[in-house]
Each structure stands twice: as structure tokens, then as C-alpha cells.
């Protein structure tokens, strides 16, 4: 039997596992999908906005893959911790494919970036997605009148949309109770989404962009003067299809604003282009109070240059959504310039040569580019390389069983029944709050629910009752 570990249970990891068991060259194969969290699905669970239920339903497809009898899920296992090194994994597996994503957000590198009230969009997404690592900075939205979102990609659109939505619209979702309460108390009336280039160069998809115009409590405003700077704005016909459609959507909003036809709403989303943040400004209380931006203009080569003209935008909350970077994994080589693991067609390179048994797929392989579906061909390329190497890989004897090794190192693996118990506990939590399934937001609650897998499937309910009832509530559990 060829035994393979896939590290990471997001789309790239699950697609890699799927490609491994669907191939026919190696009939006898077993794949363990390992994850640092006790829950599978990666950014589909903890990165997709709660109001995007169609995208979140992709979990059902990933679930079908993980339920294959040739695939095992092992959560609550962190490579690089408690002696679990990449070299140690190769004692238990013939091959290891690392699908660990790009977990660190990019920084602006401007004065004031670390002021209270300035956060990465990653922090905000983790908070409203109930990620157990969320530090819960207590986004006190009740004191925020104006928010600035820096970036013009899909993450920027997501956090803009969540800020502009009403809590009642999010209550049917799995958003945690703490976030729901904060959104219900929100004082946000303006959300400025700012990009340093024009709409023709925005990184958002058209579907995401259009959703901003369909929010019942928010109106979208676009400054026609911002758009006039974009060389492709007047005639977008030569642009790629997505960029052309994006420009057409923005042109419609600008036309409404020029004609005074922007609908009256309680909140306003202001899309701003050709502005580059140069400083975050502090108020008298030491918190962020605004963003100083420099007007930019096209430089004729696809980039922009500063004009020396500045504009201050009021903000009590600033969220930066300017991209992600991979994080080094101890024991693996890492290219700090690109934020990826060096590889050749998915084979990890050490000192320029392929390292037997080590592979990468997903963002840690190619960088944070593409959409969820982009991970499928990326995974297939890596699996093709692995299959070419099976003769060499299968000849190496393994010295330990995976679960024995993990427990011997002090890890407490959560297997598939433990994840099912977490699902049951979250469904019970939702029922107790008069809602649908609601995520457990903390490590303690997740692991207690997972341990209940040894009891009846209703055992998860006792954990929920403890958190929501007699015991002190874990963060985010109390009903809104």
C-alpha cells in the first residue's frame, strides 16, 4: 500500500486527496488528510463570508471526498509542533503533500498602521467566521461611523458587504453570536473601499461586485472624477471579459450618481479609485481617526504614480485587504521573496534538487492567486508528479503507524467521528439560540465537542449546554 499524507484540508488539500484516490496507476493507496484545526474545509469554512451560502455549500462536495473509505481525516495535528517535523512525517508516509495555503496578510508599511482600530481584513474575517484562533479584538462597531477598506479584491468586497449589511440579514447564517451582537449595535453609516488603481484593474469578480448594489440597507456611490482617470473607462471593449463587466457595473453606479438617482439608504458604500494610503491618522484618543491618501494617476506602463495631491478620509475602523503571503513551515525550504515553497511541478526542491517524498499544492505552491476552482488543476499537476515517483517512493519502508506516532508525540488527533460530533454540537447550539447551525468559536468548545464522539451522537448537546448555560460562556456563545 502507498500511504500519502496531505497536510491541509482546504480545497487544495481535498482536491489533492481526490486526485490521488481517483487515479488508476496505483490501485492500493491510502490518504490521510491532516489539519492543524479539528475541523476540515479550510477557507471554505473559515474564509467564505457567512452570507455566501452557495459558495459555502461547496463543503458538501469536499465532505463527499473526505468520506471516501480510502481517505482519513486527522485534525488537531500541527506539523512543526511537538516534534512533528516534515522529516518525522516521512517515517509514517511514503509521500507528503503540503497544502497549507498563505496564512499571513500583507502589510501597508505606512505610518499609523498599528493604531488601535486598524486591522487586517484577515482578522475581521476570522472574527465573523468564528475561527478559533481569532483573538476577538472586540470590533466595537457601535463607535464606528465611517470605515475604510483598503483593497479592491474579493476579500475587500466581502468585508465591505458585511459592514454594510444589517444584523437581521445575517441572523439566518452561521455567524457567531458575538459578531452578530456587534453588527446589530453597529454605528457604521459609510464604508469607503479604496484602490490605488482604476476599476479596470480591480481584482474582484463581477458577481461579488454586483452584490454590493443589491444590499437593502446600503447605496453604492462612485465618484465620476475617479473613473475618468482610467484609460479603459470610456471604452472597456478591449479588456478581458471579467474586467470589462466590472467597468460596466461601476459605470452604471457612476451614472446613477451623476443623475441623482442613487437610492436613499441608511448606509453608503463609496467606491474610490486612484487613491494610495500614505498614513493612518490618530485622533485625540490615540485610535485611528482617518486615512491620508495620495491621488495617483496612470504611469503609462500599467502602474500608477503619485501626484502630490492628498485627501483625508474619516475612519474609526480601517481594514487592509491587500493580499496574502505564505508562512514558512519549519523543516521545509521557503522562498521569502515569493512567499512559497520552491518546487518543480509540485516536487519540493531542496538546494535546487527534488526532495524525495515531499510535494506542494495550492497557494503555498503557486502563491495566493486564482479562485477555489484553480486548486483542482494545481493539485492534479502535483499528483501527476507524485505518481511518476511511486516506484522510488513505495520502495522505502515505513517505520511507524501515523496515529501511534502522533499520539506518542503528544498530539490528540481528532478523526472524522470527532468532526461529526462538532457538527452535531453546532447544530444543537443553533437550536438553543433559535437559529440554524452556529459555529463554536473557541478551541475549548471544539475539542470538547469532538471528544463527545465516544458517546451517543447527541453527546454534543451537553457541550453546548455547558457553554451556553450553567458554565461561563465561551467567547461568542451567549445568545444575541
N, C-alpha and C positions, 0 to 999 in steps of 0.2 A: 504494500500500500504506500502511495505517495502522500505524505502528510504535509499540508501547507497551512501556515498562519497568515491571516490578513489582519493587519493592525489598523483599526479604524472601521466603524460600522456605518459611516455615512454613505451617500450614493456611490462614491468611487470604490469604497471597500466592498459594498454589497454587489456592485456590478462586476468587480473582480472575482468575488466568490462565485457568482452566477456563471461567468465565462469559464471558470475552472471546472465546474461540475457539468457544464453543457458540452464541453469538448469531448471528442471520441478517441483521441490518440492515447490517453492514459485512462483505462476503464476503472481502475481501482484507486480512488482518490478520496481523501477526506480533508475538509477545510474547516479550520476554526477561525471565526471572526472575533478578534479581541477588541475591547474598547476600554478606555480609562473610566468611562461612566458606566453605571449599572443599567443604562437604557440604550437601546440601539437607535439608529437612523441619523445620528449626527445633526447637521444643519437643517435637515428636513423637520426634525423635532424642535431644535433649539435656534433656528435661524429664520425659518419662514414665518412671516407675520401671522398672528392668530386669526386675522380676518381673511386670509388666503386659504380657505378650506379646500379648494380644488387642488392646489399645489400640495397642501399638507396630506391630502388623500393618497399621495404617492407612497406614504408609509405602508399602505395596503399591498402595493407591489413589492416593496422591499421586504415586507413581512413574509410574503409567499416564498421568496428566495431563501430567507433565513430558516424557514420551516422545512426545507429540504433535508431528508434524512442523512445526506452526505455532508451537511454543514452544521457546525455547532456554534452557538453564541456564548462567549465568555466575557462578561462585563466586570467592572470594578477592578480592572487589571491595568496598571500603568507601566509601560515599558520605560526603563530608565530609573524606576523607583524600586526600592527593596531588593536590589541585586538583580533585577530582571533587565539585563543588558541585551543588545542585539546578538552578541556572541552566545549568551546563555539560551536565547530562543532557538538557536540553531542546534542545541543539544536535543531539543524535543521535536523540531520540524525540519524536513528536508529543504524547505524554502520559506521565506518570509517576505510578504509584500506589504510595504508601508504606505498607508493611505491616510496620513494624519493631517492633511489639509494645510491651511495657512491661518494660524490662530491669532496672530498679532496684528493690530491695526497700525496703519501708517500715521505718523505724526506730522503736524504742520511745520514745526520748527520756527514758530513766531513767538514774540514776547507775549506773556499773559496766558499761554496755552494751558497752564496748570492752575489757573484761578478756580476757586470753587464755583460750580455752575458750568464749567467746561468739561465735557466728557467725550469719549469716543462713542460713535454710534454703536459699536460692539457692546459697550456697557449697557446702553439703553435697550438694545435688542435682547441681551441676556436677561435684563430685568423683567421686561414684559413677556419673555418666553419661559420664565421660571427656571433658568439654568442654575444648577446647584452651586456653581462657582460664583454666581453673581454676588458681589459684595453688598448689594442692596444699598446704594448710596442715598436712598431715600429721595428720589426725584420729587422734590416738593413743588409740584406743578401749580399749586394754589397761589404761589407768589410770582408766577411767571406770566407776564402779559405778552411778551414778544420772544420768540425762539428763532435761532438761526441754525440752519442745517447746511454744512459746508460739503459740497459734492453734488454731482448730477448723475449718479448711477442708481441702480435699483434699490440699494440699501438706503440711500438718501430719500428716495421716493417713499419707501416703506415707513421710515421713522417720521417723515413729514405727514403721511396719511394718518398714522396712529395719533400723532399730536393733534391733528385736526378733526378726528372722529369724536363723537360723543360716547360716553361710557355705556349708555344703553345699547349702542350698536355693537359693542364688544362683549356684552354680558353673555350672549349665547356661545361664545368661543371658550377656549381653554385658558384664557389669560388668567394669571393668578390673582387672588383676591386683593393683595396689597397694591398691585398695579392698577386694578380696576377701581379701587378706592381713590388712588391718587389721580387717575384720569377723570373720575367723577367730580373731584374738587378742583380740577384744572382751571386756571385763570387765563390760559392761552387764548389770545384773540388774533395774533398774527404769527405766521410761520414763514420765514424767508428761506428759500432754497437757493443757494448761491453757487455759481460755477465760474471758473476763470476764463472759460472759452464760450463759444456760442452754442445755440441749440442744435446746430447740425453736427456737433461733435459730442453731444450728450451720450452717456453710456447706458441710459435707461432703455428698457424695451417699451414699445408703443402701448402695449396693453397696460403696463404699470402706470405709464404717464397718464393715459386717459382716465384711469380710476380716480385721479385727483379731481377731475371735473365732475365726478358723479357722487361726491360726498354731500349728503343732505344738509349739513350744517356749515359748509365751507365754500367760498367762492375763490376761483383762481384768477389772479391778476398778473399780467405780463406787461412790462414797460416796452412800448414800441421802439423807443430810442435804443434800448439794449439790443434789440433784434437787428436794427439797421446796420450794425457793425459786422454782422455775419455775411461773408461773401456769398454764401449759398442760400441766404434767406429769401431773396427776391425770386430766385429760380432754383428750386431744390431738385429739379428733374435729373440731374447728373449724379445725385447722391445714391449710395446703397439704399435698398428698399426700406430698412428699418429707420435709418436716419432721415430719409425723405418723409416718411409718415410722421416721425417725431416733429419735424419742422412744420408740417401741415397742421398738427394738433396745436402747437404753440401759436401759429399764425391765427388760428380761429379764436383763441383766447385773447390775443392782442387786438384783433378786430372788434371783439365784443367790448373791450375796454375803451378803444377809441370811439366807439359808437355809444358809449354809456350804457351798454347792455349787460354788463356784468351783474349777475343776480345778487340781491341783498342777502347776506348771510351773517350769522353771528361771528364767524371766523373767516380770515382771509389768508390764502396761500399766495405768496408773492414770489414768482419765479424771476430770479435775477441772473443775468449773464454778463460776461466780461468784467467781472469783479474778482480781485485776488485779495484774500485776507492777509494783512501785514501785521496786525496786532489785535489782541483781545484786551479790551479796556476794563478797568476796575472801577466800581462805584465806591461810595463812601463807606460801605460796609465790608469792603475788601472782596466782594464777589464780582463775578463778571457782570458788566452792565452794557456792553456793546462790542461790536466788531468794527475795526477800522479796515476799510478795503481800498485798494488802489484800482482805479479804472484801467483795464487793459484794452489792447486792440490787436488785431491780427498782424503777424510779422511777415506775412507773405510766404512762409515756409511750412504752414500748418500749425505753428505755435502762436504764442502771444508775447507781447512786450508791455511793460508798464508805461503809463502816460504821464505820471507825476500828479495826477488828479486823484483826490481821496474823498471817500464818503464814509460817514459813521452810521452804523445801523444799530438801533437799540436792541438789546438782548439780555434777558436774565437767565437764558439757557442757550448753550452752544453745543452742538453735536457735530463732530467731524466724521465724515463718511468718505474718506479719500483713498480707500484701498486697504488691502491686507498684505501681510508678509508671512512667509513660513517661519517656523521656530526651530532652531537646532534641536535634534534629538541626540542625547548623549550616546556616544558609541557609533553614530553614523556620520559620514562626511557631510559637509554642508557648504554651499556656495553662498556666502553672505551678500555678495553683490546682487544676486537674483532671488535670494530667499528660497532656494530649492536645494534638493539633494542632487548632486551631479549624477548623470545616468546616460546610458546609451540604449535607446529603445526600451527603457524601463529597467535595464540592468544597472544596479548601483555601481558606480565607479569609485574605486579606492586607488589613489595615486595614478589615475588615468586608466586603470585596468578593471574589467568587470569583477565584482566580488561574488564568488560562488554562493548561490542560495539567497542573495539579497536583491530585492526589486522595489520599485516605487510606482505609484499611480496616483492620479488626481492632482490637486493643487501643489502638493509637495514635489511633484514631478515636473509640472509644466508652469507653475505659477498660478495666481488667482485670476484665471481667465475662463470665459465661457459660461454656459448655463448648466443646469443639472444634467441635461442630456449629453453634454460634451464629455462627461465622465465615462460614458459607455465605450466609445471608440478608443479612448485613452486606456481604459482597462484592458480592452481586447489586445492592444498592441503589447502591453506588458505581459499578458498571459501567453501570447504567441512566443515571446522571448523565453519565458519560463519553460514552455513545452519543448522548445528546441534544446533546452539544457537538461531534460529529465534523465537522460542516460547517466550523466555525471551526478545529478542530484540524488537519484534513487540508490546509487552505489554507496552512499555514505551512511553508515549505521547510526541510528539514534540511540542515545544513552539514557533517556528518561521519558516518562509519560507526562504530557503537558499539565494536567491538573495536579498530579503529585508534585511536580516541580514548583508550580505556582503556590500551592499551599505550604510547601516546605520553605519557601522564601518569605512567608508571612502574608501573602495575599489572601483575600477572601472572595473567590470568584463568584459572580452572580451568573448562573446559567439561565437558559430560556424559561424554565418554570418560574424562576425568580422575577424575570421581566414580566411574565404574565400576571404574577401576583401584584406587581406595581401597577399594571393596567387596571386590575380589579380595585385596588385601593384608590386610584384616581377616579374611577367611575363612582365609587362609594362616596368619595369626598364631594364630587359634583352633586350627587343626590342630596347629601346633607345640606348643601348650600342652595338647593332649588335650581341647580344649573346642570348642564351636561358635564361630561368628564372634565375635571380641573386638575392641572398638573401639581404634583407635590414639588415644592420649590427648593428643598434643602436635602443635603446628603443624609442626615439622620433619618428623615422620613422615608426617603427612597430605600435605604438599606433595611430599615425595619419592615417595610412592606415586602421587600424581596425575601427576607428571612421567613416571612409567613408562608412561603411556598411549601414548606414542610407540613403545614396544617391544611385544613379544608380550604378550597378556593375562596370561601368567604372570610378567611382569616385576615385578609387585607382590611376588612372593615374595622377590626379592632384597632389597627394602627391609626386609621382615620379618626376614629372616635377619641383616641388618646390625644391626637394633635388638635382636634377641633373642640374637644370637650374638657374633660377633667384635668388633663395635663396642661401646662403652659403651652400656648400655641407656638409652633414654629413660625418663622417669618413668612408672611403671606398666606397663612391658613385661615385666619379668622374671617368670618363672612363679612361682605361689604355692608 
